[in-house]
Amino acid sequence: MQKTKGVFYDGLSSSPQSLEIILDKENSSIVFNIISENLSWKLDEILVEQTGSNVEIRSSAGKQLQSIKISDPEFILQLKKIRREKRLTGFYHRLLDLGFRTHAIIAICILAAIGIGYVLLLPWIAERAVVFIPDSYDNSIGTAFFERYIDYTSIDSVKTKALKQFASQLNLNNTKEIKFTVVRSKTVNAFALPDGNIIVFTGIIELMMDYDELAALIGHEVAHVNNRHSMKMMCRNLAGYFFLSAVLSDVNGIMAVIGDNIHTLQSLTYSRNFEHEADAEGLKMLVANKINPKGMSKLFKRLQAKYVDIVPEFLSSHPITENRIKFIDKTISGTKPLIIDHPKLHTIFLQVKGD
């Protein structure tokens, strides 16, 4: 039997009583004497709570809130051991008994799991959750952005008409109506909205040298629309915010974040996977229309060559890497597509260019 000294609180008065406590292993109980009365608490009828180096034992059998405080480390160790052997400890208490080193390892593992979930699992889930969002929502937010954005721009109606005519000559395999707008700006950029609106700046048109480059740009942007890349990126951004809000218990500003994502649709940076998908489908569109697929490679290389020191906006929202250009060149070199001249496209291209 294990013996120790402790302090007893009867639950009626605030005066503690010193006593001797015996740990009766055979009967799975603790035995003590109060005012010449022997008392026994069964180990399966007590609650044990540790605070620092002290343990407080409370009886759950009686009506009064009686407790005993013990500070003897050897007695505490034996008490915990017997309770574990008898399976009287819950998961929480077993976890507390593991020690600092184990707690630190568990904490690191939990943080690592959260990090992996945030970086890898959460984006994957968010992207696939887009299928539950009706296509009408794409149209609503895309149109809302377009109507607000276009009021602050200068539309080149002549080039817009020519670009629409150019696109009408192509089989884009689009899943919704595609609407083109040319905006007068030296900004080298083009972007697609979820509702099918594609905005092209004159800055990027001026860099193009032939119609195959314009067709490549259109095919790339239409692929973003067809695959709902803008919505997927918005879902990823919002999912990350909701995740951090849950972790940090911060539920304020959610609508502001949604609004911010809607108002920055033109600057969403697509993931490498999305860009790879848009490149691949853009190339397929060129081949399907018997247009030289090298037009896409030429356009990207031209952008990189012209902006060695300053990254144009198109490259910031559509990050071009050497690997992407190599992928395009490799795909082109591995095929022998049927390519024909398109004099009508060439003529319309010159109208879009304004030459």
Long-range contacts (C-beta under 8 A, 24 or more apart in sequence): 1-25, 2-74, 2-75, 2-78, 2-79, 3-75, 4-70, 4-72, 4-74, 4-75, 5-72, 6-32, 6-68, 6-69, 6-70, 6-72, 7-68, 7-69, 8-32, 8-34, 8-66, 8-67, 8-68, 9-66, 9-67, 9-68, 9-69, 10-34, 10-64, 10-66, 11-64, 11-65, 11-66, 11-67, 12-64, 16-69, 19-68, 21-68, 21-70, 21-75, 23-75, 23-78, 23-79, 23-82, 25-78, 25-82, 28-82, 28-86, 30-57, 30-68, 30-79, 32-68, 43-82, 43-83, 43-86, 43-88, 44-86, 44-88, 48-79, 48-80, 48-83, 48-89, 48-93, 50-76, 50-96, 55-79, 114-247, 117-243, 118-240, 118-243, 122-236, 122-239, 122-240, 122-243, 123-236, 123-239, 123-240, 123-271, 125-239, 126-232, 126-235, 126-236, 126-238, 126-239, 126-240, 127-232, 127-235, 127-236, 129-235, 129-239, 130-228, 130-231, 130-232, 130-235, 133-231, 133-235, 135-176, 137-231, 138-194, 138-195, 138-228, 138-230, 138-231, 139-176, 139-194, 139-195, 139-196, 140-195, 141-194, 141-195, 141-262, 141-265, 142-193, 142-194, 142-195, 142-196, 142-197, 142-230, 142-265, 143-195, 143-197, 144-262, 145-193, 145-262, 145-263, 145-265, 145-266, 146-193, 146-195, 146-197, 146-199, 148-263, 149-199, 149-266, 150-181, 150-183, 153-183, 153-184, 153-185, 154-183, 154-184, 154-185, 155-181, 155-182, 155-183, 155-184, 156-182, 156-183, 156-184, 156-202, 158-351, 158-354, 159-202, 159-205, 159-351, 159-352, 159-354, 162-348, 162-351, 162-352, 163-200, 163-352, 165-348, 165-351, 166-211, 166-214, 166-215, 166-218, 166-345, 166-348, 166-349, 166-352, 167-218, 169-342, 169-344, 169-345, 169-348, 170-215, 170-218, 170-219, 170-285, 170-289, 171-285, 171-288, 171-289, 172-218, 172-219, 172-222, 172-285, 173-222, 173-226, 173-285, 173-288, 174-222, 174-225, 174-226, 175-225, 175-226, 176-225, 178-222, 178-225, 182-352, 187-312, 187-313, 188-303, 188-307, 188-312, 188-313, 188-314, 189-266, 189-312, 189-313, 189-314, 189-317, 190-217, 190-221, 190-314, 191-221, 191-265, 191-266, 191-267, 191-268, 191-317, 192-221, 192-222, 192-224, 192-225, 192-229, 192-230, 193-225, 193-230, 193-265, 193-266, 194-225, 194-228, 194-230, 194-231, 194-265, 196-225, 198-222, 198-225, 199-266, 203-312, 204-303, 204-312, 204-314, 205-352, 205-353, 206-353, 207-299, 207-302, 207-303, 207-306, 208-299, 208-302, 208-349, 208-353, 209-298, 209-302, 210-295, 210-298, 210-346, 210-349, 211-291, 211-295, 211-342, 211-345, 211-346, 211-348, 211-349, 212-286, 212-291, 212-292, 212-293, 212-294, 212-295, 212-298, 213-295, 213-296, 213-298, 213-299, 213-302, 214-295, 214-349, 214-352, 215-285, 215-286, 215-289, 215-291, 215-295, 215-345, 216-282, 216-286, 216-293, 216-295, 216-296, 216-298, 216-299, 217-299, 219-281, 219-282, 219-283, 219-284, 219-285, 219-286, 219-296, 220-278, 220-279, 220-281, 220-282, 220-296, 220-318, 221-278, 222-282, 222-285, 223-277, 223-278, 223-280, 223-281, 223-282, 223-285, 224-270, 224-274, 224-278, 226-281, 227-274, 227-277, 227-278, 227-281, 229-270, 229-274, 229-277, 229-278, 230-265, 230-268, 232-274, 233-268, 233-269, 233-270, 233-271, 233-274, 234-261, 234-262, 234-265, 234-268, 236-271, 237-261, 266-317, 267-313, 267-316, 267-317, 268-317, 269-316, 269-317, 269-319, 270-317, 270-318, 270-319, 272-319, 272-321, 272-324, 275-318, 275-319, 275-324, 276-324, 276-327, 279-324, 279-327, 279-328, 280-331, 283-328, 283-331, 283-332, 286-337, 287-335, 287-337, 290-337, 290-338, 290-339, 290-340, 290-342, 291-339, 291-342, 291-345, 292-339, 293-328, 293-331, 293-332, 293-335, 293-337, 294-332, 296-328, 297-325, 297-328, 297-329, 297-332, 300-324, 300-325, 300-328, 301-325
